[in-house]
Each structure stands twice: as structure tokens, then as C-alpha cells.
Amino acid sequence: MTFLVSLLLAVTVQVHHWQVPVVVNQDVAVAAVTVPEGVTPQWNIKAKGLPCKALQNAYVKDNLLYVRIDGSRVKDLAKPFSLSVKAKGLKVEQSGALNHRLAIRVRSAGDDGVAAYRIPGLVTSHKGTLIATYDIRHNNAYDLQGDIDVGISRSTDGGLTWGPMITAMDMGEYGGLPQDVNGIGDPCIVVDEVTGDILLFAAWTHGGKAGQAAWWTAGDGFEPAQTPQLMMARSKDDGLTWSTPVNLTRQIKQEAWHFTFQGPGRGITMADGTLVVPFQHQEADRTPAAGVMYSTDRGETWHVHEYAKINTTESQVAEVEPGVLMLNMRDNRKTGRAVYVTKDFGRTWAPHASDGQLVEPVCMASLLKEGNLLLFSNPADPEHRRYLTIQISEDGGVNWTRRLLLDEGYSWGYSCLTMIDKNTVGILYESSQAHMTFQAVRLKDIR
């Protein structure tokens, strides 16, 4: 008598500690797998929380399981979903349910022939349009000085789709010099909640040598040939077109300062209508310091007082109480986020109770006030730019008790938050999957 023996081989799926954004219309690794040698599994993957036809394909490469989600079939970007993994004829160990969140690739290397996109800013217009801004780094990923312009992308459906890129600020060949020594970048964007206008700020560096870091070569003085210039453009049509940039340098800069510029990220409109934009500058000895600039006449004129804390840079601002501004700063001492408050637009500052308590690897971060909640996003790792996380405080930033990990992969790590509606926050960030990645998250999912 002949007996037929069926050998059930095991495919191991590592479901823990694997969190990356599942970018629609792009193959994304969703799990680590171990497949026995000589076996080619036929995967059966089901998605709970997605239309059944949204899953396009699945395959294993270099011990990673990749899937692709058809973005045209996604109706709710903010809804988390789970993948159930099986392999035909094989035993799958630790399959369980792989929980994931969807993301949209707004910009990636090579889009429109551009080498890199960096420095996200994000706001929601009066019409509900999401307006993203970023550096268009044409030739490489390096900071100024280089051929860099400021780009805009718009979404009118809550971030599901994004229109073609708009170049909002481009200094061309000013002064007869080529574009690679007329770069403009590190944008900061703000919606004037009184008029609906959208203001865009960026640093313009004129002259010098392409590829040479302007942060270290910028001089003092006021003229473009001496020092970087702080420029502002305005849109009155929901971010579709932008005015010729105006130069604000002499309004806010002291002659002895070196590099002086905005945020980056986003600014705010206070409850009384005052426009506030975070800014940073280098003192005469090149030590950096962060503060705020503000306007009480709809952005026609701007004012600056004292910096909040020395040796800080990229900051974000929120009005935590009527007339009280909180500045959350990148602290170059590597001692956690610096957090200071002011009641007089920066004439005087005091450390907040959370000063130094938020972990960071020295990186730009985002701060946003919504109702009685304060939201914060950054790479929540003390050493490396990974574990991009949104956190929520319900007591004005003293304690951060709610959090959601979005991306544990390594990246440049910058991010910017905006409210899509009263229940949903949007985040544009430099992810492990794309240079500019967008996700929508319901506040209730940040636990």
C-alpha cells in the first residue's frame, strides 16, 4: 500500500514592530517574512477596512512582504485597516492581523525631474483646501546654497488626491547669477484667518558658491550680497497663484545678525487676528536663537523682539491661551525640545513646564492647537530620525498622554500638522517611503 504524505511547511510572518505608512499606488513593505528555501508561497491577503478590490498584488522580496493598494478605490484615508495573511498550502506562523494606516505620496525623488523634496509646511484654507509647501531641490538633497525653489501642492478632497505642483517662489537668475546661487527655500506658510489670504515665507540666498552651506557662510548686514533675505509671497486665490515676493529683511533683522529666516513649517492667526510666524537667526557670534515675528496689519509690516532661548533653531508656535504664545524649538544641546511661552509677543519669555521633556533627535517638529488639545509630531527617538509619532496633550502641553506611531523607519523626519476637520488631523512629513508623505488621522485613534 502506498501512502501519500503531505508536508506542511511554515512561513513565518513577523507582525510586531513593523509600522510604515502604506502608500497607495506604491509597493510598500508591510511585514517581515521568512520563507523556506525552494518554496514560492501563493499569498492570500485580505484587508479589513478596505474595499475588496483595493489590494492589487502581493509578493516577497528580500524577506519582506510587499503589497500595493489601489488609491482609486480608497474612500476614507483616515480609516485604519488590517491585513490578514495566509499562504496557500503553507502554514503561516504569527499571521494574526497586521494593522496599518494609509498614506498618500505627495512628492518623491524624480517627480518632475527633481532630485529631492524637503521641508514640509501644511495649512487648511478657508475653503477647506489642504495646501502643502516644500523645497524643490532640483539637483540634490543639500540645503541652501543651491538651485532650490518653493513648491506648492493642493488637495481639495482631504488629501486623497493632490494637484500638479505649483512653483510659488523662484528667484531665477537675479543679479545676472545662475539659479544655483539664487536658491530660495525652508518655507513657512500661514493662513490669515481674517482675510483668507495665504502668506508664504522663505529664505533667499544670493551669490556664494553652489553646494556650499549658506548656514555657515552667511554674513551680517542687510543686502542680498551680504546676507540671506527673508521673503514673503501672498495668495488670494486659495494657493493657485502667488504674488511676486517682497523682501522683509530690514523689517526684522538686526545688522549684526547673520542668517535670519522663518520657521520653517507653519504660522498661526491668533484669536485677536494677529499673524505670528516662528523665526530664527544667528547672533553676531553665529550662535542661533529662535523667536517669533508678528504682524497686526495683515502682513504689511512685521515686528521682532527678543529670542526665546539661545542655541535653538527650527520652531513652531501655538496660542495656548488667549494672548499666550508657546514656542516649541529644536534644541541643539540635544537635551529634548525647548519649550518657552510669552504673553507679550516675545518681549519677555519664560520656560514652560515641559521644557526639555519631549524627546527628539535634534530635528524640526510640528505643534498645533485644536480646541482644548495640543498636538505635536516629531521623530520620537533621542538619537535617530525614526519613530515619527503624533502626540496629544490635554493639559496645555504639561503631559503628553496620547500618541500614535506612524512610521518607525528612518527618514529626514520633518513634519507639519493641520486640521482637516474638527475630528481629523492631517500630517505632511518626510517619511521612510516618500519625500513628502501625507496621512489623515482621526483624533480618536491617537490613544
C-alpha positions in Angstrom: 0.0 0.0 0.0 1.3 3.4 -0.9 0.8 6.3 1.5 0.8 10.0 0.3 2.4 12.3 2.9 1.7 16.0 2.8 4.4 18.1 4.4 3.1 21.4 5.8 5.9 23.9 5.6 5.9 27.0 7.8 6.2 30.6 6.6 7.0 33.0 9.5 5.4 36.4 9.4 6.8 38.9 11.9 3.9 41.1 12.7 5.4 43.0 15.6 7.5 46.2 15.5 6.8 46.9 11.8 5.0 50.2 11.3 5.4 52.1 8.0 2.8 54.1 6.1 1.1 52.0 3.3 1.4 54.4 0.5 -1.3 54.0 -2.1 -0.3 53.1 -5.7 3.1 52.2 -4.5 4.6 48.9 -3.4 5.2 49.1 0.3 6.7 46.5 2.7 4.1 45.6 5.3 5.7 42.7 7.1 8.9 40.8 7.5 8.7 37.2 6.4 10.8 34.0 6.4 10.1 31.6 3.6 11.6 28.1 3.5 14.2 27.6 0.8 12.8 26.5 -2.5 9.2 27.5 -1.6 7.2 30.1 -3.6 4.1 30.9 -1.5 0.8 31.8 -3.1 -0.3 34.6 -0.8 -3.9 35.1 0.3 -4.2 38.6 1.8 -7.4 40.1 2.9 -7.9 43.7 4.1 -10.4 44.5 6.7 -11.4 48.2 6.4 -10.6 48.5 2.7 -12.7 47.6 -0.5 -12.1 44.0 -1.5 -10.6 45.1 -4.9 -8.2 47.7 -3.4 -5.5 45.1 -3.0 -3.6 44.8 -6.3 -0.7 42.4 -5.6 1.5 40.8 -3.0 5.0 39.4 -3.3 8.1 38.6 -1.2 11.4 40.2 -1.9 14.5 40.2 0.4 12.4 38.6 3.2 9.8 41.5 3.1 6.2 41.1 2.1 5.1 43.9 -0.2 1.6 45.0 -1.1 0.0 47.7 -3.3 -3.2 49.5 -2.6 -5.2 50.9 -5.4 -5.7 54.5 -4.4 -8.7 55.0 -6.7 -10.7 52.6 -4.6 -9.9 54.2 -1.3 -12.6 56.4 0.0 -11.5 57.2 3.6 -7.8 57.9 4.1 -8.1 58.3 7.9 -9.6 54.8 8.5 -7.0 52.3 9.7 -7.2 48.8 8.2 -5.8 45.4 8.9 -4.3 42.7 6.7 -4.9 39.0 7.3 -2.1 37.0 5.7 -2.2 33.4 4.6 -0.2 31.3 2.2 -1.8 28.5 0.1 -0.6 25.1 1.1 1.7 26.5 3.8 1.4 27.1 7.5 1.7 30.8 8.4 3.1 31.4 11.9 2.2 34.6 13.7 -0.1 35.8 11.0 -2.7 37.5 13.1 -3.9 40.8 11.8 -1.3 43.3 10.5 -2.6 46.8 11.4 -1.7 49.6 9.1 -2.6 53.1 8.1 -2.9 54.5 4.5 -0.8 57.3 3.2 -0.5 59.4 0.0 2.8 60.0 -1.7 2.6 63.8 -2.5 6.2 64.1 -3.8 9.1 61.6 -4.4 12.6 61.9 -5.8 12.4 62.1 -9.6 8.9 63.7 -9.7 9.0 66.5 -12.4 12.7 65.7 -12.8 13.6 67.0 -9.3 16.2 65.3 -7.2 14.7 65.9 -3.8 11.8 67.4 -1.9 12.3 68.6 1.6 10.9 70.9 4.5 7.2 70.3 4.7 4.6 73.0 5.6 0.8 72.4 5.7 -2.3 74.5 6.2 -6.0 74.3 5.6 -7.5 77.2 3.7 -10.9 78.9 4.3 -12.3 76.7 1.5 -11.1 73.6 3.2 -8.2 73.1 0.7 -5.1 71.4 2.0 -2.1 73.5 0.9 1.3 71.8 1.2 4.6 73.6 0.7 8.1 72.3 0.5 11.6 72.8 -1.1 12.0 71.9 -4.7 15.7 70.8 -4.6 16.4 70.4 -8.3 19.9 69.0 -8.3 20.5 67.2 -5.0 19.1 67.0 -1.4 21.5 69.6 0.1 20.4 72.7 1.9 21.0 76.2 0.5 23.0 77.3 -1.4 21.7 75.6 -4.5 19.1 75.5 -7.2 16.1 75.4 -4.9 12.6 76.8 -5.3 9.5 76.7 -3.2 6.7 74.4 -4.3 3.0 74.1 -3.5 0.7 71.1 -3.8 -3.1 71.4 -3.3 -5.8 68.9 -2.3 -9.5 69.6 -2.4 -10.6 66.2 -1.1 -9.0 65.9 2.3 -5.7 64.6 1.0 -6.9 61.7 -1.1 -5.6 63.3 -4.3 -3.2 66.2 -5.0 -3.0 68.5 -7.9 0.1 69.3 -10.1 3.0 71.0 -8.4 3.0 74.8 -8.5 6.2 76.8 -8.2 5.3 79.6 -5.8 8.7 81.2 -5.3 11.7 81.2 -7.7 14.3 83.9 -7.7 15.5 83.0 -11.2 18.9 84.4 -12.3 18.7 87.6 -10.1 21.7 89.9 -10.5 22.9 88.0 -13.5 23.9 85.0 -11.5 22.7 81.5 -12.2 19.9 79.8 -10.4 22.2 77.5 -8.3 23.3 80.6 -6.5 19.9 82.2 -6.2 18.2 79.5 -4.1 15.1 80.1 -2.0 13.7 77.6 0.5 12.8 76.4 4.0 9.2 77.7 3.6 6.8 78.6 6.3 3.1 79.1 5.4 0.2 80.7 7.3 -3.5 81.3 6.6 -4.8 84.8 7.5 -8.0 83.7 9.2 -9.4 87.2 8.9 -9.0 87.8 5.2 -8.5 84.2 3.9 -5.2 85.2 2.3 -2.3 82.7 2.4 1.2 84.0 3.2 4.3 82.1 2.3 7.8 82.9 3.7 11.2 81.6 2.5 14.9 82.3 2.8 16.6 83.6 -0.3 20.4 83.2 -0.6 22.1 85.3 -3.4 25.7 84.6 -4.5 28.3 82.5 -2.9 29.1 79.0 -4.2 26.6 76.3 -5.1 26.8 73.4 -2.8 28.4 75.5 0.0 26.2 75.6 3.1 24.8 79.1 3.5 24.2 78.5 7.1 27.9 78.7 7.7 28.9 81.3 5.1 26.1 83.9 5.6 27.4 87.3 6.6 25.9 90.2 8.6 24.4 93.4 7.1 21.2 93.8 5.1 21.9 93.5 1.3 21.5 90.2 -0.7 25.2 90.1 -1.5 25.9 90.1 2.3 23.3 88.0 4.0 20.3 85.8 3.2 17.0 87.6 2.7 13.6 86.8 4.3 11.0 86.9 1.5 7.2 86.8 1.6 4.6 85.9 -1.1 0.8 86.1 -0.9 -2.0 84.1 -2.5 -5.5 85.5 -2.7 -7.0 82.6 -4.7 -6.6 79.6 -2.4 -3.0 78.9 -3.3 -3.4 78.7 -7.0 -1.3 81.8 -7.8 1.3 83.7 -5.8 2.5 87.3 -5.8 6.0 88.5 -6.6 7.9 88.0 -3.3 8.5 91.1 -1.1 11.6 91.5 1.0 11.1 91.7 4.8 14.7 91.6 5.8 15.1 95.2 7.0 11.9 95.0 9.0 13.0 92.1 11.2 16.8 91.7 11.0 19.4 93.4 13.1 22.6 94.4 11.2 24.9 92.2 13.3 22.8 89.1 12.8 23.8 86.5 10.3 21.3 84.0 8.7 17.8 85.3 9.6 14.8 83.5 8.4 11.4 81.9 9.1 10.1 78.7 10.9 10.0 76.6 8.8 6.6 74.8 8.8 3.6 77.0 9.5 2.5 80.1 11.3 -0.8 81.0 13.0 -3.5 83.6 13.3 -4.2 84.5 16.9 -7.7 84.9 18.3 -7.3 88.7 18.1 -6.3 88.5 14.4 -2.5 88.9 14.9 -0.4 86.9 12.5 2.5 85.1 14.1 5.3 83.3 12.3 8.2 81.4 14.1 11.6 82.6 13.0 15.3 82.0 13.8 18.5 83.9 13.4 22.2 83.7 14.1 23.7 86.2 16.7 26.9 88.1 15.9 28.9 85.1 17.1 26.8 82.8 14.9 25.0 81.1 17.8 21.4 80.5 16.7 18.3 81.5 18.5 14.6 81.1 17.9 11.7 83.6 18.5 8.6 84.9 16.8 7.8 87.6 14.3 4.3 89.1 14.2 2.0 91.5 12.2 -1.0 93.4 13.3 -1.8 94.8 9.9 -2.5 91.7 7.8 1.2 91.1 6.9 2.1 94.5 5.7 4.6 95.2 8.5 6.4 92.8 10.8 8.0 93.1 14.3 10.5 91.1 16.3 11.6 91.4 19.9 13.8 89.0 21.9 14.6 85.4 21.2 13.2 82.7 23.5 16.3 80.6 24.2 19.8 80.6 22.8 21.2 77.8 20.7 17.7 76.8 19.3 16.5 76.8 15.7 13.5 75.4 13.8 10.5 76.2 15.9 6.7 76.1 15.8 4.2 78.3 17.6 0.7 77.9 19.1 -1.6 80.2 21.1 -2.2 78.0 24.1 -4.3 80.6 26.0 -5.7 83.9 24.8 -2.7 86.1 24.2 -0.2 83.4 25.4 2.2 82.0 22.7 4.1 78.8 23.2 7.2 78.3 21.1 8.4 74.7 20.7 12.0 74.7 19.5 14.7 72.4 18.2 17.4 72.5 20.9 20.9 71.9 19.6 22.1 70.9 23.0 20.5 67.5 22.5 18.5 67.9 25.7 15.0 67.5 24.3 12.6 70.1 22.8 13.0 73.6 24.2 9.5 75.0 25.1 9.0 78.6 26.2 6.0 80.9 26.5 5.4 84.6 26.1 2.5 86.9 26.9 3.9 90.0 25.1 4.9 88.8 21.6 8.5 87.9 22.7 9.5 90.9 24.7 9.8 88.5 27.6 9.9 84.7 27.7 9.6 82.0 30.4 10.3 78.3 30.2 7.2 76.1 30.1 6.8 73.1 32.4 7.5 70.8 29.5 10.8 72.4 28.6 13.2 69.6 27.8 10.7 66.9 28.3 9.7 66.0 24.7 12.3 63.6 23.2 13.9 64.5 19.9 17.0 63.5 17.9 17.6 67.3 17.1 15.1 67.8 14.3 12.3 70.0 13.1 8.9 69.2 14.6 5.3 70.4 14.5 2.9 72.0 17.1 -0.8 72.6 16.6 -3.6 73.8 18.9 -7.1 72.5 18.3 -9.8 73.3 20.9 -8.5 72.1 24.3 -6.0 69.8 22.7 -2.3 70.4 21.8 -0.9 68.2 19.1 2.8 67.6 18.5 4.7 65.5 15.9 8.3 64.6 15.5 10.7 61.6 15.3 10.3 60.3 18.9 13.7 58.8 19.3 16.6 60.5 21.2 19.3 59.5 18.8 17.9 58.9 15.3 15.3 60.3 13.0 12.8 57.5 13.2 9.5 56.6 15.0 7.6 59.5 13.5 4.8 60.0 16.1 1.8 62.2 16.8 1.2 63.1 20.4 -1.6 64.8 22.2 -1.7 66.8 25.4 -5.0 67.6 27.1 -3.4 69.9 29.7 -1.7 72.6 27.7 1.5 70.6 27.0 2.4 69.7 30.6 1.7 66.0 30.0 1.6 64.1 26.7 -0.6 61.0 27.4 -1.9 60.1 23.9 0.3 59.0 21.0 0.2 57.2 17.7 3.3 55.8 15.9 3.0 56.5 12.1 6.4 55.4 10.7 9.2 53.6 12.6 11.5 53.8 9.6 14.5 56.2 9.2 13.9 59.4 7.3 14.8 63.1 7.3 12.0 63.4 9.9 10.5 66.8 9.3 6.7 67.2 9.7 3.8 69.7 9.7 0.2 69.3 11.1 -3.1 70.8 10.1 -6.7 70.1 11.0 -8.7 68.7 8.1 -11.9 68.9 10.1 -12.7 69.1 13.8 -12.2 65.3 14.2 -9.3 64.7 11.8 -5.7 65.9 11.7 -3.6 65.8 8.6 0.2 65.5 8.6 2.7 66.1 5.8 6.1 64.6 6.6 9.4 63.3 5.3 8.8 59.5 5.6 10.6 56.3 5.1 8.5 55.8 2.0 8.5 59.1 0.1 10.0 62.6 0.4 6.6 64.2 1.0 4.0 61.8 2.6 0.5 62.7 3.7 -1.6 60.9 6.2 -5.0 61.7 7.7 -5.6 60.6 11.3 -8.8 60.7 13.4 -8.1 62.3 16.8 -9.9 59.4 18.5 -7.2 57.0 17.1 -4.5 58.8 18.9 -4.8 57.0 22.3 
